Amino acid sequence: MPSGKNNSKKQGRPTPIIYHIYLYISALIFKLKGIHMTIDRSGIKGIEGPALILAPHISLKDHIIVGLTLLPHRPTFVLSEHFMFSPGIGEIIRMFGHTVTKKMFCPDTGTIRGVLRAKNEGNIIVLFPEGRLNGVAHSQKVTKGTPELVKKLGIPVYTIAGNGSALVFPKWGKKYRKGDIKVETARLFTAEEVTSLSVAELSERIDAAIWHDDEQAMAGHRYKTSKTAEGLDSILYKCPSCGEEFHLKASGNEIHCEACGFRTTLSDDYRFDNDIVHTVNEWYYLQRSQLEPGIVMEDDIKIGAVNKHGHMNLEAGESHLRVDRENLDLVGTVYGEPVELHKKTPDIGGAPYTPMGWFNLYYNKRLFYLIPPDKRRIVKYVNIIDTVGK
C-alpha cells in the first residue's frame, strides 16, 4: 500500500491506459443513462503539479467526476482504506491506482508520507476533506488536521464540485437518476497565500469552500426515475408528524408512517408534497436536531473485520454496543479473540456508514464494520456520533 514504511518508495500515478479507459467508459455509461454533465474548467486553467484539489464529497461517483474534470492529468487520489478490503476492487486499486490510503478519523502517519511523496513527484493530489460521504445531499464538517496539512504542503489549492451528483447518485437510492451535473472549479489558494495565511485563516476559507447543499445548488432541476422514494427509509427513521421512530416505509414515489398514517410523495425535483418537511435534507436534519438529550442506544451487533486474505468479512465477530453522547462502549469477540473498546463519543470525530449496511469504527487502527440487527438504526447511531464530534 502507498502508506508503507519505506519513505523512498515512489508514489507514482494511475496507469495511463487503464485509468483513461475507466474514465471514458464511465462517461459513456453516464450518457447512456441520461446524465448530462457539463464541466467549467476555468478555475483550474493551467493547473500543474504539485497541486492539491480539495473537493466536497457529494456522491459515490466523485472520483470519476473529479478525474474527468482533470483530464488529461492523472492525479493521486487519497482514498479510504476500506476500498482496499473489497475483493477485486482492492486488487485493481493496488495494481493500477497508485492511491494514498487513509484511515478515516484515525491518526495515520502513512497517509502524510504518501501525500508528501506525491507532492515531491509533482503530482496533483485529490483529497475529500470531509472524510466520508453523507447520507443526504449536504456536506459535513471538514476533518481535523486538513488546514494543517494544506499549510505543510505549501502548494496551490483548487476546488472541484460536481453540483447535482448527489441527486443523480443518492447514497440511499437504488438507481441512477436522469439529470444534470454541473461541475464548478475554482482556485482556492496560491502557494504564496498558503505560506502567508495562518492555519485559522486557511481553515475558515476551506470550510466555506467545502460547504455544499446539492438541493440548493440545483433547485428547480429534475432528476427522473420511476421510483423516486425507494430507499429513503434507510436514512429517514423519524416520522415528522407523530414522532414515532422506525415505522417509516418507502416504496415507489412515496414514504409513509405505519404508526400514524402520514404519507408524502417525493417528486423528481427532490421536493415533498406535505406541509411539515419539504426536502430530504430538511427531514434528515430535523430528526438529527430532535435527538433526546439523554439518549442511549444499545444492541447486540455483528462485527465485520478484515480476514487473513485482506478482505472484509461481515461475520467476523459479535459484541454488545452501547452509545450515548459521552461514551461508546463495545465488548465482544472478533475471530474468537476478545475485543473491548471504551471511547469518548466526541473523540470519535465521525462515523462513515452505508445505509442498511454498517457503520465504521477503528479499534487499535483496525477497521470494524458495526452491524446492528435492525439496520434502520444505523443512521441514528451515526447521528449521535456526528452531532457530538469535535
C-alpha positions in Angstrom: 0.0 0.0 0.0 1.1 3.6 -0.5 1.2 4.1 3.2 4.0 1.6 3.7 7.0 2.2 5.9 9.5 2.7 3.0 9.8 6.5 2.7 11.9 6.1 -0.5 9.0 4.3 -2.2 7.8 6.0 -5.4 4.1 7.1 -5.2 3.6 7.2 -9.0 0.4 8.0 -10.9 -2.5 5.9 -12.1 -1.6 3.6 -15.0 -2.4 5.6 -18.1 -4.3 3.2 -20.3 -6.3 1.6 -17.5 -7.1 5.0 -16.0 -8.3 6.6 -19.2 -10.3 3.6 -20.3 -12.1 3.6 -16.9 -12.9 7.3 -17.1 -14.1 7.2 -20.7 -16.3 4.1 -20.1 -17.8 5.8 -17.0 -18.5 8.9 -19.1 -20.2 6.7 -21.7 -22.3 5.0 -19.0 -23.4 8.4 -17.7 -24.5 9.5 -21.1 -26.4 6.3 -21.8 -28.2 6.6 -18.5 -29.4 10.1 -19.3 -26.9 12.0 -17.1 -25.9 15.3 -18.7 -22.6 16.6 -17.3 -21.1 20.0 -18.1 -17.7 21.0 -16.8 -16.4 24.5 -16.3 -12.6 24.2 -16.1 -11.9 27.9 -15.9 -11.0 27.6 -12.2 -8.2 25.1 -12.9 -6.9 26.6 -16.2 -3.2 26.0 -16.5 -3.1 23.7 -13.4 0.2 21.9 -12.9 1.6 19.7 -10.2 2.4 19.8 -7.4 -1.1 21.0 -6.5 -3.9 20.0 -4.2 -7.6 19.5 -5.0 -10.0 19.8 -2.1 -13.4 18.5 -3.2 -16.7 18.3 -1.3 -17.7 14.7 -1.0 -21.1 14.8 -2.8 -21.6 11.4 -4.3 -20.3 7.9 -4.7 -19.0 8.9 -8.2 -16.9 11.9 -7.1 -13.7 10.3 -8.1 -15.0 9.9 -11.6 -16.3 13.4 -11.8 -13.0 14.9 -10.5 -11.0 12.6 -12.8 -12.9 13.7 -15.9 -12.6 17.3 -14.9 -8.8 17.0 -14.5 -8.1 15.2 -17.8 -5.5 14.8 -19.2 -3.9 14.9 -15.8 -3.7 11.7 -13.7 -4.0 12.7 -10.1 -3.1 11.0 -6.9 -6.4 10.2 -5.0 -6.4 10.0 -1.2 -9.0 7.2 -0.6 -10.4 5.5 2.5 -8.6 2.2 3.1 -11.9 0.4 3.2 -11.9 0.3 -0.6 -8.7 -1.9 -0.4 -10.6 -4.6 1.5 -13.2 -5.2 -1.2 -12.4 -8.3 -3.3 -11.5 -7.4 -6.8 -11.7 -3.6 -6.3 -8.9 -3.5 -3.8 -6.6 -5.5 -6.0 -7.3 -3.3 -9.0 -6.6 -0.1 -7.0 -3.3 -1.5 -5.7 -2.1 -2.6 -9.1 -3.2 0.4 -11.2 -4.5 3.2 -9.0 -1.3 4.4 -7.1 -3.6 5.9 -4.5 -2.8 7.1 -1.0 -4.9 5.3 1.6 -6.4 6.9 4.7 -7.8 5.6 7.9 -10.8 7.8 8.5 -11.0 9.6 11.8 -7.9 7.6 13.0 -4.3 9.0 13.2 -2.4 7.8 10.1 1.2 8.9 9.5 1.3 6.7 6.5 -1.2 9.0 4.7 1.0 12.0 5.3 4.1 10.2 3.9 2.1 9.2 0.8 0.9 12.7 0.2 4.3 14.2 0.7 5.7 11.6 -1.8 3.1 12.7 -4.3 3.9 16.3 -3.8 7.7 15.7 -4.3 6.9 13.9 -7.5 5.0 16.8 -8.8 1.6 15.1 -8.7 -1.9 16.7 -8.4 -3.3 15.4 -5.2 -7.1 14.9 -4.7 -8.5 14.9 -1.2 -12.1 14.8 0.0 -11.6 16.5 3.4 -14.9 15.7 5.0 -13.6 12.1 5.4 -16.8 10.4 4.4 -19.9 10.6 2.3 -23.1 12.0 3.9 -26.3 10.0 3.5 -28.0 13.1 2.1 -27.1 15.8 -0.5 -25.3 18.0 2.0 -21.7 18.4 3.1 -20.3 17.6 6.5 -17.6 19.1 8.7 -14.0 19.2 7.4 -11.9 16.7 9.3 -9.4 17.9 11.9 -5.9 18.4 10.5 -6.9 19.5 7.0 -5.7 23.1 7.2 -2.5 22.0 8.9 -1.9 19.6 6.0 -2.5 22.4 3.5 -0.1 24.6 5.4 2.6 21.8 5.5 2.3 21.1 1.7 2.6 24.8 0.7 1.3 24.2 -2.8 -1.6 25.8 -4.8 -5.0 24.6 -3.8 -8.1 24.2 -6.0 -11.7 23.0 -5.6 -13.9 20.9 -7.8 -17.6 20.4 -7.1 -20.0 18.3 -9.1 -23.3 20.1 -8.4 -26.2 17.7 -8.8 -24.2 14.5 -8.4 -25.8 13.7 -5.0 -29.1 14.0 -6.8 -28.2 11.8 -9.7 -26.5 9.2 -7.4 -28.2 9.5 -4.0 -26.4 7.3 -1.4 -29.7 6.0 -0.2 -31.1 5.4 -3.7 -31.4 2.1 -5.6 -30.8 3.5 -9.1 -29.2 6.4 -11.0 -31.5 9.4 -11.8 -31.5 11.1 -15.2 -30.5 14.7 -14.8 -27.8 17.4 -14.8 -24.4 17.5 -13.2 -22.7 20.9 -13.4 -19.1 20.9 -12.4 -17.6 24.1 -11.0 -13.9 24.7 -10.4 -12.0 27.4 -8.6 -8.6 28.2 -7.3 -8.8 28.5 -3.5 -5.2 29.4 -2.6 -2.0 30.2 -4.4 1.2 28.7 -2.9 2.1 32.2 -1.6 -1.3 32.5 0.1 -0.8 29.1 1.8 2.5 30.3 3.1 1.3 33.7 4.3 -2.1 32.8 5.8 -2.5 31.4 9.3 -3.9 28.0 9.9 -7.1 29.6 11.3 -7.5 31.7 8.1 -6.9 28.7 5.9 -9.4 26.7 8.0 -12.1 29.4 7.5 -11.7 29.5 3.8 -11.6 25.7 3.4 -14.8 25.3 5.4 -16.5 27.9 3.2 -15.3 26.2 0.0 -16.3 22.7 1.1 -19.8 23.6 2.5 -22.3 22.3 -0.1 -26.0 21.8 -0.4 -26.9 20.0 -3.6 -30.6 20.5 -3.2 -30.0 24.3 -3.0 -27.3 24.3 -5.7 -29.6 22.5 -8.3 -33.0 23.9 -7.2 -35.5 23.6 -10.0 -33.7 20.8 -11.8 -35.4 17.5 -12.4 -33.9 14.1 -11.7 -36.1 11.5 -13.3 -36.6 7.9 -12.1 -39.5 5.6 -11.8 -39.3 5.2 -8.0 -38.2 8.5 -6.5 -38.6 7.5 -2.8 -37.3 3.9 -2.9 -34.5 3.6 -0.2 -35.4 6.7 1.7 -36.4 4.6 4.8 -32.7 3.6 5.1 -31.8 7.2 6.2 -35.1 8.6 7.4 -36.3 7.0 10.6 -38.5 9.5 12.5 -42.0 10.5 11.4 -42.2 14.3 11.2 -45.9 14.1 12.0 -46.2 11.8 15.1 -42.6 11.5 16.1 -42.5 7.7 16.1 -39.3 6.1 15.1 -38.5 3.1 12.7 -42.1 3.0 11.4 -41.4 4.6 8.1 -41.8 2.6 4.9 -40.7 3.8 1.4 -41.8 2.4 -1.9 -42.3 3.7 -5.3 -42.6 7.5 -5.1 -44.0 7.6 -1.5 -42.8 7.3 2.1 -45.4 6.7 4.8 -45.6 6.1 8.6 -47.1 2.8 9.6 -47.8 4.3 13.1 -49.9 7.3 12.2 -50.6 7.0 8.5 -48.6 10.2 7.5 -47.9 10.0 3.7 -45.9 12.1 1.4 -44.6 11.8 -2.2 -41.2 12.8 -3.4 -41.2 14.5 -6.8 -38.4 14.4 -9.3 -37.2 17.8 -8.1 -36.5 16.3 -4.7 -39.4 18.1 -3.0 -42.1 16.5 -0.8 -45.8 17.3 -1.2 -46.6 18.0 2.5 -46.6 21.0 4.9 -44.2 19.6 7.5 -40.9 18.8 5.7 -40.2 19.9 2.2 -36.9 18.2 1.2 -34.8 15.1 2.1 -32.1 17.3 3.6 -34.7 19.1 5.8 -36.2 15.9 7.1 -32.8 14.3 7.8 -31.5 17.3 9.8 -34.9 17.6 11.6 -34.6 14.1 13.0 -31.0 14.8 14.0 -32.0 18.0 15.8 -34.6 16.1 17.8 -32.2 13.6 19.4 -33.1 13.3 23.1 -30.5 15.0 25.5 -30.1 11.8 27.5 -30.2 9.4 24.5 -28.8 5.9 24.9 -28.7 3.3 22.1 -27.5 -0.3 22.6 -27.7 -3.5 20.6 -26.1 -6.9 20.3 -24.4 -6.5 17.0 -22.3 -8.3 14.4 -18.8 -7.1 13.6 -17.2 -7.1 10.2 -13.4 -7.2 10.1 -10.6 -7.9 7.6 -9.6 -11.6 7.3 -6.2 -13.1 6.6 -6.7 -12.7 2.8 -7.2 -8.9 3.2 -10.9 -9.0 2.5 -13.7 -7.7 4.7 -15.7 -10.5 6.4 -19.1 -9.3 7.7 -19.3 -12.3 10.0 -16.0 -11.9 11.8 -17.4 -11.4 15.3 -20.1 -10.1 17.6 -20.4 -7.7 20.5 -22.6 -5.6 22.7 -22.6 -2.0 21.7 -23.7 1.0 23.8 -23.6 4.6 22.7 -24.6 7.8 24.3 -23.5 11.4 24.0 -20.5 10.9 26.3 -19.3 7.3 25.7 -19.1 4.5 23.3 -18.6 1.0 24.8 -18.0 -2.2 22.7 -17.3 -5.6 24.3 -17.2 -8.8 22.3 -15.1 -11.1 20.2 -13.6 -11.0 16.7 -12.2 -14.2 15.1 -12.5 -15.7 18.6 -10.3 -13.1 20.2 -11.7 -10.7 22.9 -12.2 -7.1 21.9 -13.0 -4.3 24.3 -13.3 -0.6 23.4 -14.3 2.3 25.7 -14.1 5.7 23.9 -15.4 9.2 24.5 -18.0 9.7 21.8 -16.9 13.3 21.0 -13.4 12.0 20.3 -14.5 9.6 17.6 -14.9 12.5 15.2 -17.4 11.0 12.8 -18.8 7.7 11.6 -18.7 6.7 7.9 -21.6 4.4 7.1 -23.5 2.5 4.4 -27.3 2.8 4.8 -28.9 -0.5 5.6 -25.4 -2.0 5.8 -23.0 -0.9 8.6 -21.1 2.0 10.2 -17.4 2.1 10.7 -15.1 2.4 13.7 -11.4 1.8 14.2 -10.2 -0.5 17.0 -6.5 -0.1 17.6 -6.2 1.1 14.0 -8.1 -1.9 12.8 -11.2 -1.2 10.8 -14.5 -2.7 12.1 -17.9 -2.6 10.5 -20.6 -2.4 13.2 -23.9 -4.1 12.1 -27.0 -3.9 14.4 -29.8 -6.4 13.9 -32.2 -3.7 12.7 -30.1 -1.8 10.1 -32.5 1.1 10.1 -30.9 2.0 13.5 -27.5 2.7 11.8 -28.3 6.3 10.9 -29.4 7.1 14.4 -26.1 5.8 15.9 -24.3 7.8 13.3 -26.2 11.0 14.1 -25.3 10.7 17.8 -21.6 10.4 17.0 -21.7 13.1 14.4 -23.5 15.7 16.5 -21.1 15.5 19.4 -17.9 15.1 17.3 -15.2 17.6 17.8 
